[in-house]
């Protein structure tokens, strides 16, 4: 007996030709859940998608979410199961590969962060900021309780709302009043 849910089931779950459901079928459904969460609308049924009716690509959200995540969601949401990830391990490995390097910046203890700030500022969270390096950009992700600000080279200050993309590390970061040159801060840590 096949279980089917409108908008969340993969094409093979509707098949009457005995096509086996695999882990990739579950990943399709998971991507459909992300579709609902990120686009705030019910995902189109796979029958509609097979008829080429309009639907969103996750890449439409590249200004708001990390592009490698969106690319992976598009792959998991493919109608053709041969084009999807075979299993969750493969999906996670692909995400890891797209992110070249990550740094976690904060104050002690050392186990919680890779870059420990020397400032004795009690407002700096244990894990305050995460910096992810991707092939064409860096993503700054605010994990703090009281916020981080990006200080551009022209002196303009911009609050980091959840996350922000930058092209290079030649910026300063304001961690609750403690200001650090990001490139200098990270260059000694691999």
N, C-alpha and C positions, 0 to 999 in steps of 0.2 A: 504494500500500500504506500502510495506516494503522498507526501505532505506538501501542500502548496499554499503560498500566501501572496496575494495580489501585490505586485510591486517589489516583492522581496525574494521571489523564487527565480532561480536561473532557468534558462530554456530547457535544459535536460530534465528538470523536475516536472515539466509538462509533457515530455515526450511519451508517446504511446509505442515507441519502437524499442523499448527496453534498454535505453541508454543508461548506463550506471551513473549514479550520483557519486561524486568524489569529494575530497576535501575542498577542491576548487569551487564546488557548488556552494559550500558554506561560506567561502570567502566572497563569492558574489553577493550573498545575502548580507554579509557584514558590510561590504562596500555600499549596498543599498541603504543600510542603516545610517552610514556616514552621509549619504546623499540627503536623507531626511534631515539629519542634524545640521549639515552645512548650508543647504539651500532652503531650509525651513519649508519644505514642500514634500509631499509623498512622492517616492520614486515612481517613474512610469513603469507599467507592467512590461515584462520582457516581450510579450506579444506585440505591444505597441512599438517597442524598440526594434523588433524584427521587421516591422513595416516601415522603418525609417521615420517614424513620427519624431518631432523635435524633443530633445532632452538636453540637459546640461552636461558639459564636460567639467570635471573637477578643476581643470586648469583655469577656468574662468575666475577662480578664487585666488589666483597667484599673488594678488596684492595683500591678501589677508592671512594666508597660511603658507607654510614651507612648500616650495615647489616639488621637492622630492616626495613628500607625502602625497601631494595631489597626483603626481605621475603614477605613483604606486596604486592609488585608489582607482584611477582610470584603468589601469591594467587589471586589477581585481574585478572590475565592473564590466569587463568585456563579455559580449554575448557568446563568442566562440570560446569554449572552455580550453581549447588548445593554446589560446593567447593569454590565459589567466595564469596566476601563480598556481603551482600544483598543490602547495600546502603552505601553512603559516610560517614554517621555518624558512622557506624560500622567500617569502614576502619580507620577513624581518631581515634576512641577509641582504636583500636588495636595498632596503632602507639604510642599513648600516654602511653599505658600500657607497651610497650617494653622499652621506655625511662624512667628510674627510677626517675631521677632528672636532672634539668638543672640549671646552674648558668650563669648569664650574668655579665661580669666584665667590668668596665670602670670608667669614672669619672662622676661627677655630671651632670645632676640632678638625684636624688635618684630614681625617677619614671622610669627612663630609664634602670637602672641596679639594680641587686640584691646585687652585691658586689661593693661598691664604693671604688676606690683606693684613698689612702691618698696623693699620690704624686701630687705635683703641676706641673706636666709635661703637658704642653699644647699640646704636640704631641699625648697624649693618647686620643683616640676617646671616645665619650660618651658610646657607646657599642663597646668595643674593642675585647673582646673574649667571646665566649660561650663555656661552658663546659657541656657536656651531659654524664650522667652516665647510662651505660647499664649493664646488668647482668654480662658480662665478660670483659668489657673494658670501657674506657672513650674516648670520642671523643672531640677534641679541634677544634673549628671552628673560624677562623679568620674573624672578622667583621671590622677590622681596615682599615684606609686609608693608613697607613704607615707600616703595618706588625707587626707580632709577631714572636718570636723565642723561641723554646723549648731548654732548657739547661739540658742535660742528667746528671746523677749522676757522670759520668766519665769526665764531663766538656765539652763534645762535644756539639756544638751549631747547631741546625737544624731549618731552616726557616719553618714556618708553611705555606704551600701553600694551601690555602682554608681550608683544614681540615687535621687532623692527628689522628690516634688511638694510645692510650697508655694503658698499663696494670694497672698502678697505678699512684697515684698523687705525688709520691716522685720525683718530677722534679721541676726545676725553670723555670719561664717564663720571658722573656725580653719584656716588653711593652715599645717600643720606648726609650730604655736606662734605664728604671726603672725596676729593677729585683726583682721578688717576688718568694718565695717558694710557690708553688701552694697548697700543702696540708695545710700549715699554713694559707694561705689566705682564703681557703674555709671552714675550720673546724668550724668556728664560725657562718656560714651562712647555714640555712636550707631553 
